[in-house]
Amino acid sequence: MTNFLLICSCPKCCSFFHFPMHDLLNNIKVQAIIGPETYLEAKLLAPIADKVKVPIFSFAGSPSMQYPFLYQIKEDESVMSKSITTLVDSFGWREVVYLYDDIERGREILSYFLESFQDKSIRVSQGSEVPDLSTDDQITKELQKIKITHTRVIVLHMSSLSAYRVILIAKGLGMVSENYAWIVVYKTIDILQPVENEVIESYQGVIGLRTYIPASSKLLNLTTRWYNECYEKSPSLALREVSVLAIWAYDTIWALAESVQRLGVHFQKQDLRV
């Protein structure tokens, strides 16, 4: 039987960079890292992981020949872009605007959207960067540019916090109404459950696309144990639904354990540290 010791680094209290990478690798001696959520984080960690031959399983980074120890544990972006294209085409919309907050990754993802939309003769009139640190004035200027173009379909590929700010400012500009269509991806809606009602209410009328995971006994078992664990630690924050990112991370840990067990790999310490 393979035992895992999880070393958690919470983004709200200590990131990979506040919890020095060399400490994780040299002192704690982790054998795998799961969870960089932005392309920039994955890009910064990948060279270090390659040097010491420790795999990184990222929600953002794409696999490449340059970094053989960087693995992607999410759906390919082309799948998401085709899903959004199908949705847009089904409503007969012929022009969209694409807004993103992850500058490094956003431009690459935009290429998938351009190809997918082109296949359906849908025009991307504008692709704009709205970084996490953008001020309200900067966001307002970007939205005013969109308003002038008269494009009414806006796709947001950004975190829930960034999307919340954009939509809140858009409401003030009269851009969240029956004359507009707002579409958000799993990156935005996957972590909405634990946030304040005010944030959730701001998304009323927004269309969200999320990875479909079929119901199963294993998923029910995970959901039950997840809820009981959360309820024990903080009843008010306990959720009856597990996010897609959490499920992907859970499946990754299981896959790691099964691989280690099948290969008969043994470690100097009793547990496999992740």
Backbone bond lengths (Angstrom), bond angles and torsions (degrees), N, CA, C in turn:
res aa  C-N    CA-C-N  psi(-1)  N-CA   C-N-CA  omega(-1)  CA-C   N-CA-C  phi
1 M - - - 1.471 - - 1.524 109.62 -
2 T 1.356 116.75 137.03 1.455 121.38 -179.63 1.522 110.21 -97.40
3 N 1.330 116.52 126.23 1.460 121.54 178.52 1.526 109.62 -101.26
4 F 1.327 116.36 136.38 1.463 121.80 178.17 1.524 109.47 -110.34
5 L 1.326 115.35 137.26 1.458 121.08 171.50 1.516 106.59 -113.07
6 L 1.353 116.94 112.00 1.448 121.51 -177.74 1.518 110.77 -88.37
7 I 1.325 116.42 123.08 1.465 122.41 175.00 1.516 106.40 -102.10
8 C 1.341 117.45 103.92 1.459 121.32 -173.36 1.516 112.08 -88.05
9 S 1.328 115.52 134.13 1.454 121.69 174.79 1.520 107.23 -122.00
10 C 1.322 116.62 101.49 1.459 122.00 -175.36 1.518 110.82 -79.77
11 P 1.341 119.17 127.43 1.453 121.55 -178.88 1.518 114.01 -63.14
12 K 1.347 117.10 -18.10 1.472 119.31 -179.80 1.525 112.05 -84.64
13 C 1.358 116.10 -16.93 1.463 116.76 -177.00 1.518 112.47 -122.58
14 C 1.326 117.87 -37.94 1.457 118.64 179.04 1.520 109.00 -156.42
15 S 1.304 116.63 115.55 1.457 120.66 -178.63 1.515 110.00 -82.47
16 F 1.334 114.83 179.57 1.457 119.34 177.59 1.524 110.33 -58.64
17 F 1.333 116.40 -27.29 1.454 119.46 -174.16 1.518 111.89 -88.69
18 H 1.355 117.53 -25.03 1.452 120.54 173.65 1.533 110.06 -80.93
19 F 1.322 115.63 -27.43 1.454 121.10 175.86 1.523 103.96 -102.29
20 P 1.364 117.99 89.97 1.462 122.06 -165.53 1.523 113.58 -46.28
21 M 1.325 113.49 136.30 1.456 120.37 -178.95 1.527 111.45 -58.81
22 H 1.330 115.69 -39.85 1.469 118.66 -177.85 1.522 111.29 -65.58
23 D 1.337 116.59 -27.82 1.461 120.40 178.56 1.533 110.27 -70.81
24 L 1.344 115.52 -42.02 1.455 119.99 177.36 1.526 111.37 -62.05
25 L 1.324 115.97 -40.19 1.460 120.35 -174.44 1.522 113.24 -84.68
26 N 1.333 117.13 -40.19 1.464 120.59 -172.83 1.523 114.55 -93.92
27 N 1.323 116.87 -35.73 1.472 119.63 -177.39 1.533 111.68 -97.23
28 I 1.344 115.89 -53.72 1.461 119.35 178.66 1.530 110.23 -75.80
29 K 1.343 114.80 -27.78 1.473 121.75 176.66 1.528 112.28 59.17
30 V 1.339 115.19 56.36 1.462 118.92 174.96 1.521 109.61 -69.37
31 Q 1.324 116.17 147.93 1.463 120.89 178.73 1.536 112.39 -101.11
32 A 1.330 116.93 -6.65 1.464 121.09 177.41 1.521 108.75 -161.79
33 I 1.329 116.02 153.20 1.469 121.74 178.51 1.524 107.94 -126.73
34 I 1.325 116.32 130.63 1.466 121.79 -179.42 1.523 109.31 -122.48
35 G 1.338 116.74 129.75 1.438 118.33 165.88 1.503 123.42 120.25
36 P 1.340 123.41 0.50 1.467 116.02 173.31 1.530 109.35 -53.76
37 E 1.338 116.90 124.32 1.460 120.79 -171.98 1.519 113.63 -97.87
38 T 1.341 117.47 -11.60 1.456 119.42 177.89 1.518 109.32 -120.02
39 Y 1.325 114.59 155.72 1.463 120.46 -179.76 1.523 110.82 -61.24
40 L 1.343 116.95 -37.81 1.457 121.02 -178.40 1.528 111.28 -64.44
41 E 1.339 116.97 -44.19 1.464 120.63 178.02 1.528 110.94 -59.51
42 A 1.326 115.55 -47.13 1.465 119.99 -179.21 1.529 110.94 -62.91
43 K 1.313 116.25 -40.16 1.468 121.44 -179.05 1.524 111.79 -65.25
44 L 1.350 116.97 -37.21 1.468 121.03 179.97 1.528 111.94 -74.25
45 L 1.339 116.01 -34.43 1.464 119.82 -176.96 1.525 112.97 -82.82
46 A 1.325 117.21 -27.73 1.467 121.41 -173.78 1.535 114.34 -56.87
47 P 1.345 120.37 -47.21 1.475 119.77 -179.19 1.527 112.92 -61.68
48 I 1.344 116.21 -36.20 1.465 120.14 -179.82 1.523 109.66 -68.81
49 A 1.330 115.73 -43.33 1.462 120.12 179.91 1.530 110.88 -63.79
50 D 1.332 116.91 -39.28 1.471 120.72 178.63 1.523 111.29 -62.12
51 K 1.331 115.41 -39.00 1.464 120.33 -177.25 1.515 111.87 -63.24
52 V 1.330 116.68 -39.25 1.472 120.46 -178.09 1.530 112.42 -100.95
53 K 1.355 114.86 2.42 1.473 120.86 177.25 1.533 113.03 60.25
54 V 1.333 115.17 47.54 1.470 122.27 174.76 1.529 107.69 -115.04
55 P 1.327 118.94 120.37 1.471 120.59 -176.87 1.529 113.09 -69.88
56 I 1.323 115.28 142.57 1.462 122.45 174.25 1.526 107.80 -114.08
57 F 1.322 116.68 125.99 1.456 122.23 177.65 1.523 107.15 -106.94
58 S 1.324 116.21 107.40 1.458 121.03 -169.91 1.521 112.60 -111.44
59 F 1.366 115.42 147.93 1.451 121.65 174.87 1.523 110.89 -82.51
60 A 1.348 117.26 -8.05 1.457 119.99 -173.87 1.526 113.12 -123.85
61 G 1.328 117.44 -43.10 1.455 120.59 -174.17 1.512 113.31 -68.06
62 S 1.309 116.04 142.45 1.458 121.43 177.20 1.525 109.96 -96.86
63 P 1.340 117.83 143.40 1.460 120.19 178.15 1.523 110.80 -63.51
64 S 1.323 117.18 145.01 1.456 120.85 179.67 1.522 109.90 -153.04
65 M 1.313 115.75 159.44 1.460 121.16 177.90 1.526 110.49 -66.37
66 Q 1.323 116.37 -27.61 1.464 121.04 -178.20 1.519 111.36 -67.95
67 Y 1.350 116.88 -36.00 1.464 121.43 -178.99 1.530 109.39 -125.61
68 P 1.322 117.42 83.85 1.473 120.88 -176.03 1.526 114.55 -66.81
69 F 1.356 118.00 -15.17 1.458 120.07 -179.74 1.532 112.12 -97.71
70 L 1.332 117.34 9.40 1.465 121.86 176.96 1.526 108.87 -102.34
71 Y 1.338 115.69 122.22 1.465 121.09 -178.25 1.529 110.31 -121.36
72 Q 1.320 115.63 145.17 1.463 121.41 178.58 1.516 109.80 -97.76
73 I 1.330 117.45 127.56 1.469 120.20 179.96 1.526 110.16 -117.20
74 K 1.295 115.56 57.62 1.460 121.45 175.55 1.519 107.69 -157.14
75 E 1.311 114.87 173.64 1.451 118.94 177.73 1.520 110.63 -65.81
76 D 1.303 115.77 148.31 1.458 120.39 175.76 1.531 109.04 -62.62
77 E 1.333 115.90 141.28 1.465 119.94 -177.64 1.528 111.89 -61.30
78 S 1.329 117.27 -26.32 1.459 119.53 179.97 1.527 111.21 -64.65
79 V 1.347 116.63 -30.71 1.467 120.73 178.24 1.527 109.77 -65.41
80 M 1.344 115.75 -45.45 1.454 120.20 179.93 1.524 111.00 -64.53
81 S 1.340 117.33 -43.18 1.462 120.67 -178.31 1.531 111.02 -63.35
82 K 1.341 117.05 -37.77 1.471 120.21 178.04 1.528 111.24 -67.88
83 S 1.339 116.50 -35.85 1.470 120.33 178.33 1.521 110.96 -65.13
84 I 1.329 115.77 -44.08 1.468 119.61 179.35 1.523 110.38 -67.07
85 T 1.326 116.73 -38.85 1.463 120.61 177.99 1.526 110.87 -60.85
86 T 1.338 116.35 -42.86 1.460 120.97 178.71 1.523 110.70 -61.78
87 L 1.339 116.40 -41.31 1.464 121.12 178.90 1.525 110.69 -63.34
88 V 1.337 115.94 -48.78 1.469 120.78 -178.89 1.526 110.32 -61.17
89 D 1.320 116.43 -43.84 1.467 121.24 -178.25 1.531 111.35 -65.52
90 S 1.333 116.48 -35.29 1.469 119.96 -177.91 1.528 111.83 -65.41
91 F 1.343 117.25 -26.93 1.461 121.10 177.99 1.527 111.82 -90.76
92 G 1.335 115.62 -4.08 1.460 119.01 178.67 1.517 113.63 79.19
93 W 1.329 117.57 14.79 1.468 120.69 177.92 1.530 109.26 -75.90
94 R 1.324 117.75 135.87 1.458 121.00 -175.22 1.525 113.41 -114.10
95 E 1.313 118.16 1.07 1.468 119.83 -177.93 1.525 109.70 -149.67
96 V 1.334 116.85 135.47 1.465 121.24 -178.51 1.530 110.99 -137.20
97 V 1.327 114.16 161.95 1.471 122.50 172.59 1.518 107.18 -117.32
98 Y 1.323 117.19 140.39 1.470 122.29 -178.19 1.529 108.94 -118.06
99 L 1.335 117.81 119.97 1.468 123.08 178.86 1.527 109.39 -115.86
100 Y 1.319 118.04 136.02 1.461 121.53 -178.50 1.525 110.98 -141.84
101 D 1.350 115.94 154.79 1.465 120.08 -177.91 1.532 113.02 -109.35
102 D 1.341 117.79 -24.65 1.463 121.29 179.50 1.522 107.86 -87.92
103 I 1.339 116.31 94.32 1.462 120.67 -171.05 1.524 112.18 -59.31
104 E 1.335 116.88 -44.18 1.457 120.81 -177.99 1.515 111.52 -60.83
105 R 1.322 116.33 -46.27 1.462 122.24 -174.81 1.526 112.21 -88.01
106 G 1.333 116.06 -30.28 1.456 120.35 -174.68 1.506 114.07 -59.29
107 R 1.331 116.74 -39.76 1.463 120.11 -179.48 1.519 111.09 -66.04
108 E 1.320 115.60 -37.39 1.469 119.51 178.86 1.522 110.47 -67.39
109 I 1.337 116.41 -42.60 1.464 120.82 179.72 1.525 110.32 -65.59
110 L 1.329 116.69 -34.61 1.462 121.06 179.24 1.525 110.83 -57.50
111 S 1.330 117.12 -35.38 1.467 120.55 -179.91 1.531 110.63 -63.23
112 Y 1.353 117.20 -36.44 1.463 120.54 176.51 1.532 110.60 -64.07
113 F 1.329 115.37 -43.09 1.455 119.91 -179.85 1.531 110.95 -64.14
114 L 1.329 116.49 -43.19 1.459 120.04 -178.84 1.523 111.02 -60.20
115 E 1.335 115.87 -43.90 1.465 120.26 179.84 1.529 111.49 -65.88
116 S 1.326 115.35 -45.03 1.459 120.23 -178.35 1.529 111.99 -66.04
117 F 1.332 116.58 -44.26 1.465 120.24 179.76 1.531 111.19 -67.65
118 Q 1.318 116.31 -35.87 1.459 120.14 -179.64 1.526 111.27 -61.81
119 D 1.334 115.83 -36.38 1.468 120.66 179.05 1.530 111.72 -61.47
120 K 1.342 116.38 -25.98 1.464 121.34 -179.22 1.533 111.92 -106.83
121 S 1.343 115.56 12.41 1.478 121.07 179.50 1.523 111.87 58.91
122 I 1.355 115.16 38.65 1.471 121.45 176.29 1.532 108.10 -107.01
123 R 1.296 117.02 132.57 1.459 121.82 -175.05 1.526 111.43 -96.61
124 V 1.349 115.89 133.03 1.466 120.88 171.80 1.525 106.38 -94.45
125 S 1.322 116.15 102.14 1.464 120.25 -173.92 1.519 112.76 -73.86
126 Q 1.346 115.93 -22.54 1.463 118.89 -176.48 1.514 110.38 -160.70
127 G 1.337 116.04 138.27 1.458 122.31 172.76 1.516 107.73 -125.37
128 S 1.316 117.96 112.77 1.468 121.26 -170.91 1.526 112.52 -122.02
129 E 1.329 114.80 144.04 1.463 121.48 176.08 1.524 109.51 -89.54
130 V 1.323 115.83 131.67 1.463 121.57 173.66 1.529 106.53 -131.00
131 P 1.341 117.61 80.49 1.466 121.09 -176.52 1.521 112.67 -58.65
132 D 1.336 116.12 156.57 1.469 121.60 -179.49 1.524 112.33 -53.77
133 L 1.333 116.47 -35.39 1.469 120.69 -175.54 1.521 113.56 -89.16
134 S 1.318 117.67 11.18 1.464 120.67 178.82 1.530 110.50 -62.00
135 T 1.325 115.68 141.69 1.461 120.02 175.90 1.529 109.05 -80.59
136 D 1.325 116.13 166.55 1.462 120.11 177.57 1.527 110.77 -60.73
137 D 1.335 116.78 -36.54 1.471 120.54 179.03 1.526 111.29 -64.28
138 Q 1.337 116.43 -40.51 1.461 120.23 179.24 1.524 111.46 -65.64
139 I 1.330 115.98 -41.04 1.472 120.23 178.16 1.528 109.62 -65.00
140 T 1.326 116.00 -41.93 1.466 120.89 179.63 1.527 111.01 -59.26
141 K 1.334 117.13 -43.02 1.462 120.82 179.82 1.520 111.81 -62.62
142 E 1.348 116.81 -41.04 1.466 120.33 179.03 1.528 110.92 -64.35
143 L 1.323 115.85 -41.49 1.464 120.07 -179.71 1.533 111.75 -68.85
144 Q 1.322 116.03 -35.09 1.467 119.17 178.23 1.529 110.85 -66.08
145 K 1.346 116.29 -34.04 1.469 120.10 176.29 1.527 110.03 -62.19
146 I 1.332 115.05 -41.13 1.468 120.14 179.91 1.525 110.18 -66.66
147 K 1.314 115.79 -41.60 1.470 120.91 -178.18 1.524 111.18 -61.11
148 I 1.319 116.09 -36.73 1.467 120.74 -179.61 1.527 111.42 -68.02
149 T 1.351 116.35 -34.53 1.469 120.25 -178.10 1.524 112.64 -72.69
150 H 1.326 116.91 -15.69 1.467 123.05 -179.60 1.528 112.99 68.66
151 T 1.339 117.84 15.02 1.458 120.90 173.55 1.517 108.04 -75.80
152 R 1.330 117.08 131.50 1.459 120.68 -171.50 1.526 114.24 -109.76
153 V 1.336 117.87 -1.92 1.468 121.23 179.88 1.525 108.50 -113.83
154 I 1.328 116.16 119.29 1.470 121.27 -174.65 1.521 109.56 -123.72
155 V 1.341 115.83 124.33 1.464 122.67 178.43 1.523 108.95 -103.27
156 L 1.332 116.65 124.55 1.465 121.78 179.12 1.529 109.72 -106.01
157 H 1.328 116.06 122.79 1.467 120.87 174.14 1.525 106.25 -118.17
158 M 1.331 115.91 83.65 1.466 120.29 -174.71 1.521 110.24 -158.60
159 S 1.325 115.23 170.19 1.462 120.72 -179.91 1.521 110.39 -64.90
160 S 1.342 116.48 162.27 1.463 120.17 -178.71 1.524 111.78 -61.98
161 L 1.349 117.10 -36.66 1.463 120.32 -179.79 1.528 111.14 -66.55
162 S 1.345 116.51 -45.29 1.466 120.31 179.06 1.523 110.85 -64.29
163 A 1.341 116.19 -43.76 1.461 120.46 -179.90 1.531 110.70 -62.86
164 Y 1.332 116.70 -39.47 1.465 121.64 178.83 1.529 110.33 -59.45
165 R 1.328 116.92 -44.50 1.467 120.65 -179.93 1.522 110.98 -65.16
166 V 1.338 116.17 -43.41 1.462 120.44 -179.58 1.525 110.72 -61.97
167 I 1.325 117.17 -47.24 1.466 120.94 -177.47 1.526 111.04 -67.95
168 L 1.326 117.06 -37.19 1.472 120.33 179.16 1.526 110.56 -63.13
169 I 1.335 116.05 -43.18 1.469 119.72 178.77 1.528 110.07 -69.82
170 A 1.338 115.72 -37.25 1.473 119.59 178.46 1.524 111.05 -62.30
171 K 1.326 117.03 -35.89 1.469 120.57 177.11 1.523 110.59 -60.17
172 G 1.333 115.22 -42.72 1.456 119.78 179.24 1.517 113.03 -64.33
173 L 1.348 115.82 -23.43 1.469 120.87 179.54 1.530 111.59 -94.33
174 G 1.337 115.83 4.34 1.460 119.79 -179.89 1.517 113.83 73.57
175 M 1.332 116.09 27.06 1.468 120.58 -176.07 1.534 113.00 -103.89
176 V 1.314 117.50 3.15 1.466 120.49 175.40 1.522 106.51 -115.08
177 S 1.321 114.48 89.21 1.467 121.15 -176.34 1.520 108.44 -154.97
178 E 1.318 116.26 -176.19 1.463 120.06 -178.68 1.530 112.02 -67.38
179 N 1.326 116.90 -11.74 1.464 120.57 179.27 1.525 112.43 -85.24
180 Y 1.333 116.58 -8.70 1.467 121.25 -178.29 1.523 110.28 -123.06
181 A 1.327 115.53 154.48 1.468 121.86 172.95 1.528 108.14 -125.16
182 W 1.326 115.83 123.60 1.462 121.87 178.97 1.528 108.85 -110.87
183 I 1.331 116.48 129.77 1.458 121.62 -179.11 1.527 108.52 -123.70
184 V 1.337 116.70 129.38 1.463 120.80 178.24 1.527 109.61 -121.50
185 V 1.339 115.89 153.96 1.469 121.17 -176.98 1.529 109.93 -99.60
186 Y 1.341 116.12 177.28 1.465 121.21 -176.67 1.527 111.72 -57.42
187 K 1.342 116.98 -30.53 1.467 120.88 -179.48 1.525 110.72 -57.59
188 T 1.318 116.17 -31.33 1.460 121.40 -179.14 1.525 112.13 -85.68
189 I 1.313 116.77 -48.06 1.470 119.89 -170.22 1.520 114.18 -90.45
190 D 1.349 118.18 -11.87 1.462 119.32 -174.07 1.521 112.86 -67.35
191 I 1.328 117.50 -25.34 1.468 119.71 -176.84 1.526 111.92 -116.83
192 L 1.340 116.77 27.31 1.463 119.82 -179.32 1.518 113.40 -76.45
193 Q 1.347 116.88 -26.89 1.464 119.02 -171.43 1.527 114.16 -54.75
194 P 1.360 120.22 -43.77 1.456 118.39 -174.34 1.522 115.63 -84.25
195 V 1.349 119.11 -1.04 1.456 119.47 -175.00 1.525 111.08 -86.84
196 E 1.341 115.57 173.13 1.458 120.99 -175.54 1.532 111.62 -64.70
197 N 1.333 115.67 153.72 1.463 120.85 179.13 1.522 111.68 -58.75
198 E 1.346 116.29 -33.42 1.468 120.56 -179.35 1.524 110.50 -59.65
199 V 1.352 116.49 -39.92 1.462 120.60 179.66 1.525 110.07 -67.71
200 I 1.331 116.15 -45.78 1.466 120.48 -178.60 1.528 110.52 -62.31
201 E 1.327 116.73 -41.19 1.463 120.68 -178.66 1.525 111.87 -63.91
202 S 1.339 116.46 -28.67 1.465 119.80 -179.49 1.523 111.74 -66.25
203 Y 1.344 116.60 -18.38 1.463 120.93 -178.50 1.531 112.74 -92.74
204 Q 1.321 117.77 6.26 1.455 120.22 178.88 1.531 109.75 -59.72
205 G 1.345 116.07 125.68 1.459 120.40 -179.24 1.510 114.07 92.11
206 V 1.334 116.93 -7.55 1.466 121.60 178.62 1.530 109.14 -86.96
207 I 1.326 117.05 137.77 1.468 121.79 178.70 1.520 108.63 -90.98
208 G 1.325 116.37 127.11 1.462 120.44 -179.85 1.516 111.58 -117.81
209 L 1.347 116.85 136.32 1.458 121.95 176.12 1.526 108.97 -109.85
210 R 1.322 114.63 131.84 1.452 120.22 -176.75 1.525 109.88 -138.83
211 T 1.305 117.22 146.75 1.454 121.55 179.14 1.526 110.67 -58.79
212 Y 1.324 116.46 132.68 1.460 120.89 178.99 1.527 109.66 -89.03
213 I 1.326 115.71 124.74 1.464 121.55 176.56 1.524 107.49 -118.58
214 P 1.330 118.28 112.98 1.475 121.39 -176.04 1.522 112.20 -59.51
215 A 1.312 115.31 147.09 1.468 120.77 176.82 1.523 109.74 -65.61
216 S 1.333 116.08 142.73 1.463 121.27 178.65 1.519 108.64 -157.79
217 S 1.318 116.71 166.22 1.462 120.98 178.85 1.528 110.38 -65.08
218 K 1.337 116.08 -36.00 1.469 119.92 178.99 1.526 111.15 -65.47
219 L 1.347 115.94 -41.27 1.469 119.70 179.25 1.520 110.42 -66.85
220 L 1.334 116.94 -40.06 1.470 120.96 178.14 1.521 110.44 -62.94
221 N 1.326 116.23 -41.31 1.458 120.94 179.22 1.533 110.86 -63.92
222 L 1.333 116.21 -43.51 1.467 120.44 178.33 1.524 110.81 -63.80
223 T 1.330 116.74 -45.00 1.465 121.68 -178.85 1.527 111.37 -61.03
224 T 1.326 116.53 -41.87 1.469 121.46 -179.58 1.521 110.54 -64.87
225 R 1.333 115.55 -47.55 1.467 118.92 -179.46 1.523 111.06 -66.48
226 W 1.332 117.18 -36.45 1.469 122.32 177.84 1.535 109.85 -61.28
227 Y 1.336 115.49 -47.98 1.462 120.04 -178.70 1.528 111.01 -62.63
228 N 1.334 117.39 -46.39 1.460 121.13 -178.62 1.527 111.35 -61.60
229 E 1.339 116.17 -39.69 1.474 120.57 179.43 1.523 110.56 -65.65
230 C 1.345 116.25 -45.50 1.470 120.60 179.87 1.522 111.72 -66.37
231 Y 1.344 116.15 -39.96 1.465 120.36 -178.11 1.528 110.72 -64.92
232 E 1.320 116.36 -36.77 1.462 120.73 -179.87 1.521 111.35 -65.81
233 K 1.349 116.02 -36.31 1.457 120.21 -177.76 1.526 112.30 -85.64
234 S 1.345 116.40 -39.17 1.462 120.08 -178.17 1.528 109.58 -155.73
235 P 1.336 118.07 90.35 1.469 122.35 -175.23 1.522 114.06 -52.97
236 S 1.326 118.09 -36.97 1.462 120.54 -176.18 1.525 112.86 -70.67
237 L 1.332 116.93 -20.87 1.462 121.03 -178.38 1.525 112.90 -104.39
238 A 1.315 117.29 2.99 1.461 120.83 -177.64 1.523 110.63 -66.95
239 L 1.321 116.25 133.03 1.455 122.40 -178.14 1.519 110.85 -117.88
240 R 1.319 115.75 143.28 1.460 120.41 177.98 1.528 111.68 -93.11
241 E 1.314 116.38 2.01 1.458 120.70 178.84 1.523 109.58 -125.80
242 V 1.315 116.72 133.54 1.462 121.36 179.28 1.522 108.67 -93.50
243 S 1.320 117.69 133.46 1.461 120.31 -178.85 1.525 110.62 -66.53
244 V 1.322 115.40 157.15 1.462 120.86 179.52 1.535 110.39 -62.20
245 L 1.326 116.96 -40.35 1.468 120.05 179.43 1.526 111.08 -61.19
246 A 1.330 116.37 -39.80 1.466 120.45 179.34 1.528 110.55 -66.06
247 I 1.325 116.65 -38.90 1.467 120.32 178.71 1.520 110.42 -65.83
248 W 1.333 116.67 -41.51 1.466 119.87 178.33 1.534 110.72 -62.89
249 A 1.335 116.08 -41.20 1.466 119.84 178.53 1.530 110.45 -65.25
250 Y 1.312 116.66 -41.74 1.467 122.22 178.99 1.535 110.52 -60.99
251 D 1.331 116.18 -46.17 1.470 120.30 178.92 1.523 111.39 -63.67
252 T 1.333 116.35 -35.47 1.471 120.56 179.14 1.520 110.94 -64.22
253 I 1.335 116.25 -42.87 1.466 120.39 179.22 1.524 110.33 -63.33
254 W 1.335 116.37 -41.81 1.462 119.59 178.20 1.524 111.15 -63.27
255 A 1.330 116.28 -42.63 1.464 120.66 179.75 1.531 110.80 -62.97
256 L 1.330 116.13 -39.29 1.463 120.60 177.18 1.530 111.04 -62.31
257 A 1.322 115.32 -46.33 1.462 120.15 -178.76 1.523 111.38 -62.16
258 E 1.342 116.25 -44.18 1.458 120.00 -179.76 1.527 111.40 -65.13
259 S 1.343 116.95 -39.19 1.461 120.85 179.45 1.522 111.10 -64.18
260 V 1.329 115.52 -44.57 1.468 120.36 179.23 1.523 110.65 -61.63
261 Q 1.332 114.70 -42.89 1.466 119.20 -177.72 1.535 111.90 -67.58
262 R 1.324 116.78 -42.11 1.460 120.57 -179.19 1.526 112.01 -66.32
263 L 1.343 115.15 -36.27 1.464 119.29 -179.10 1.528 112.42 -81.79
264 G 1.327 115.73 -11.35 1.456 119.67 -179.86 1.515 113.30 67.70
265 V 1.345 115.92 33.33 1.462 120.47 -179.36 1.522 110.00 -75.64
266 H 1.326 115.71 137.07 1.467 120.94 178.60 1.526 109.28 -120.33
267 F 1.326 115.37 144.05 1.460 121.09 -179.39 1.523 109.91 -114.48
268 Q 1.334 114.47 155.74 1.479 119.17 -179.93 1.515 109.85 -62.32
269 K 1.356 115.68 -37.51 1.470 118.82 176.21 1.523 107.90 -91.48
270 Q 1.297 116.77 162.14 1.460 121.26 -175.61 1.527 112.50 -67.38
271 D 1.340 117.02 -35.05 1.440 120.53 -173.67 1.529 111.30 -105.96
272 L 1.341 116.01 152.56 1.454 122.44 169.41 1.517 106.73 -85.02
273 R 1.321 115.98 119.44 1.469 119.71 -173.37 1.526 110.84 -96.55
274 V 1.354 115.53 125.44 1.464 122.20 -176.81 1.526 109.41 -127.37
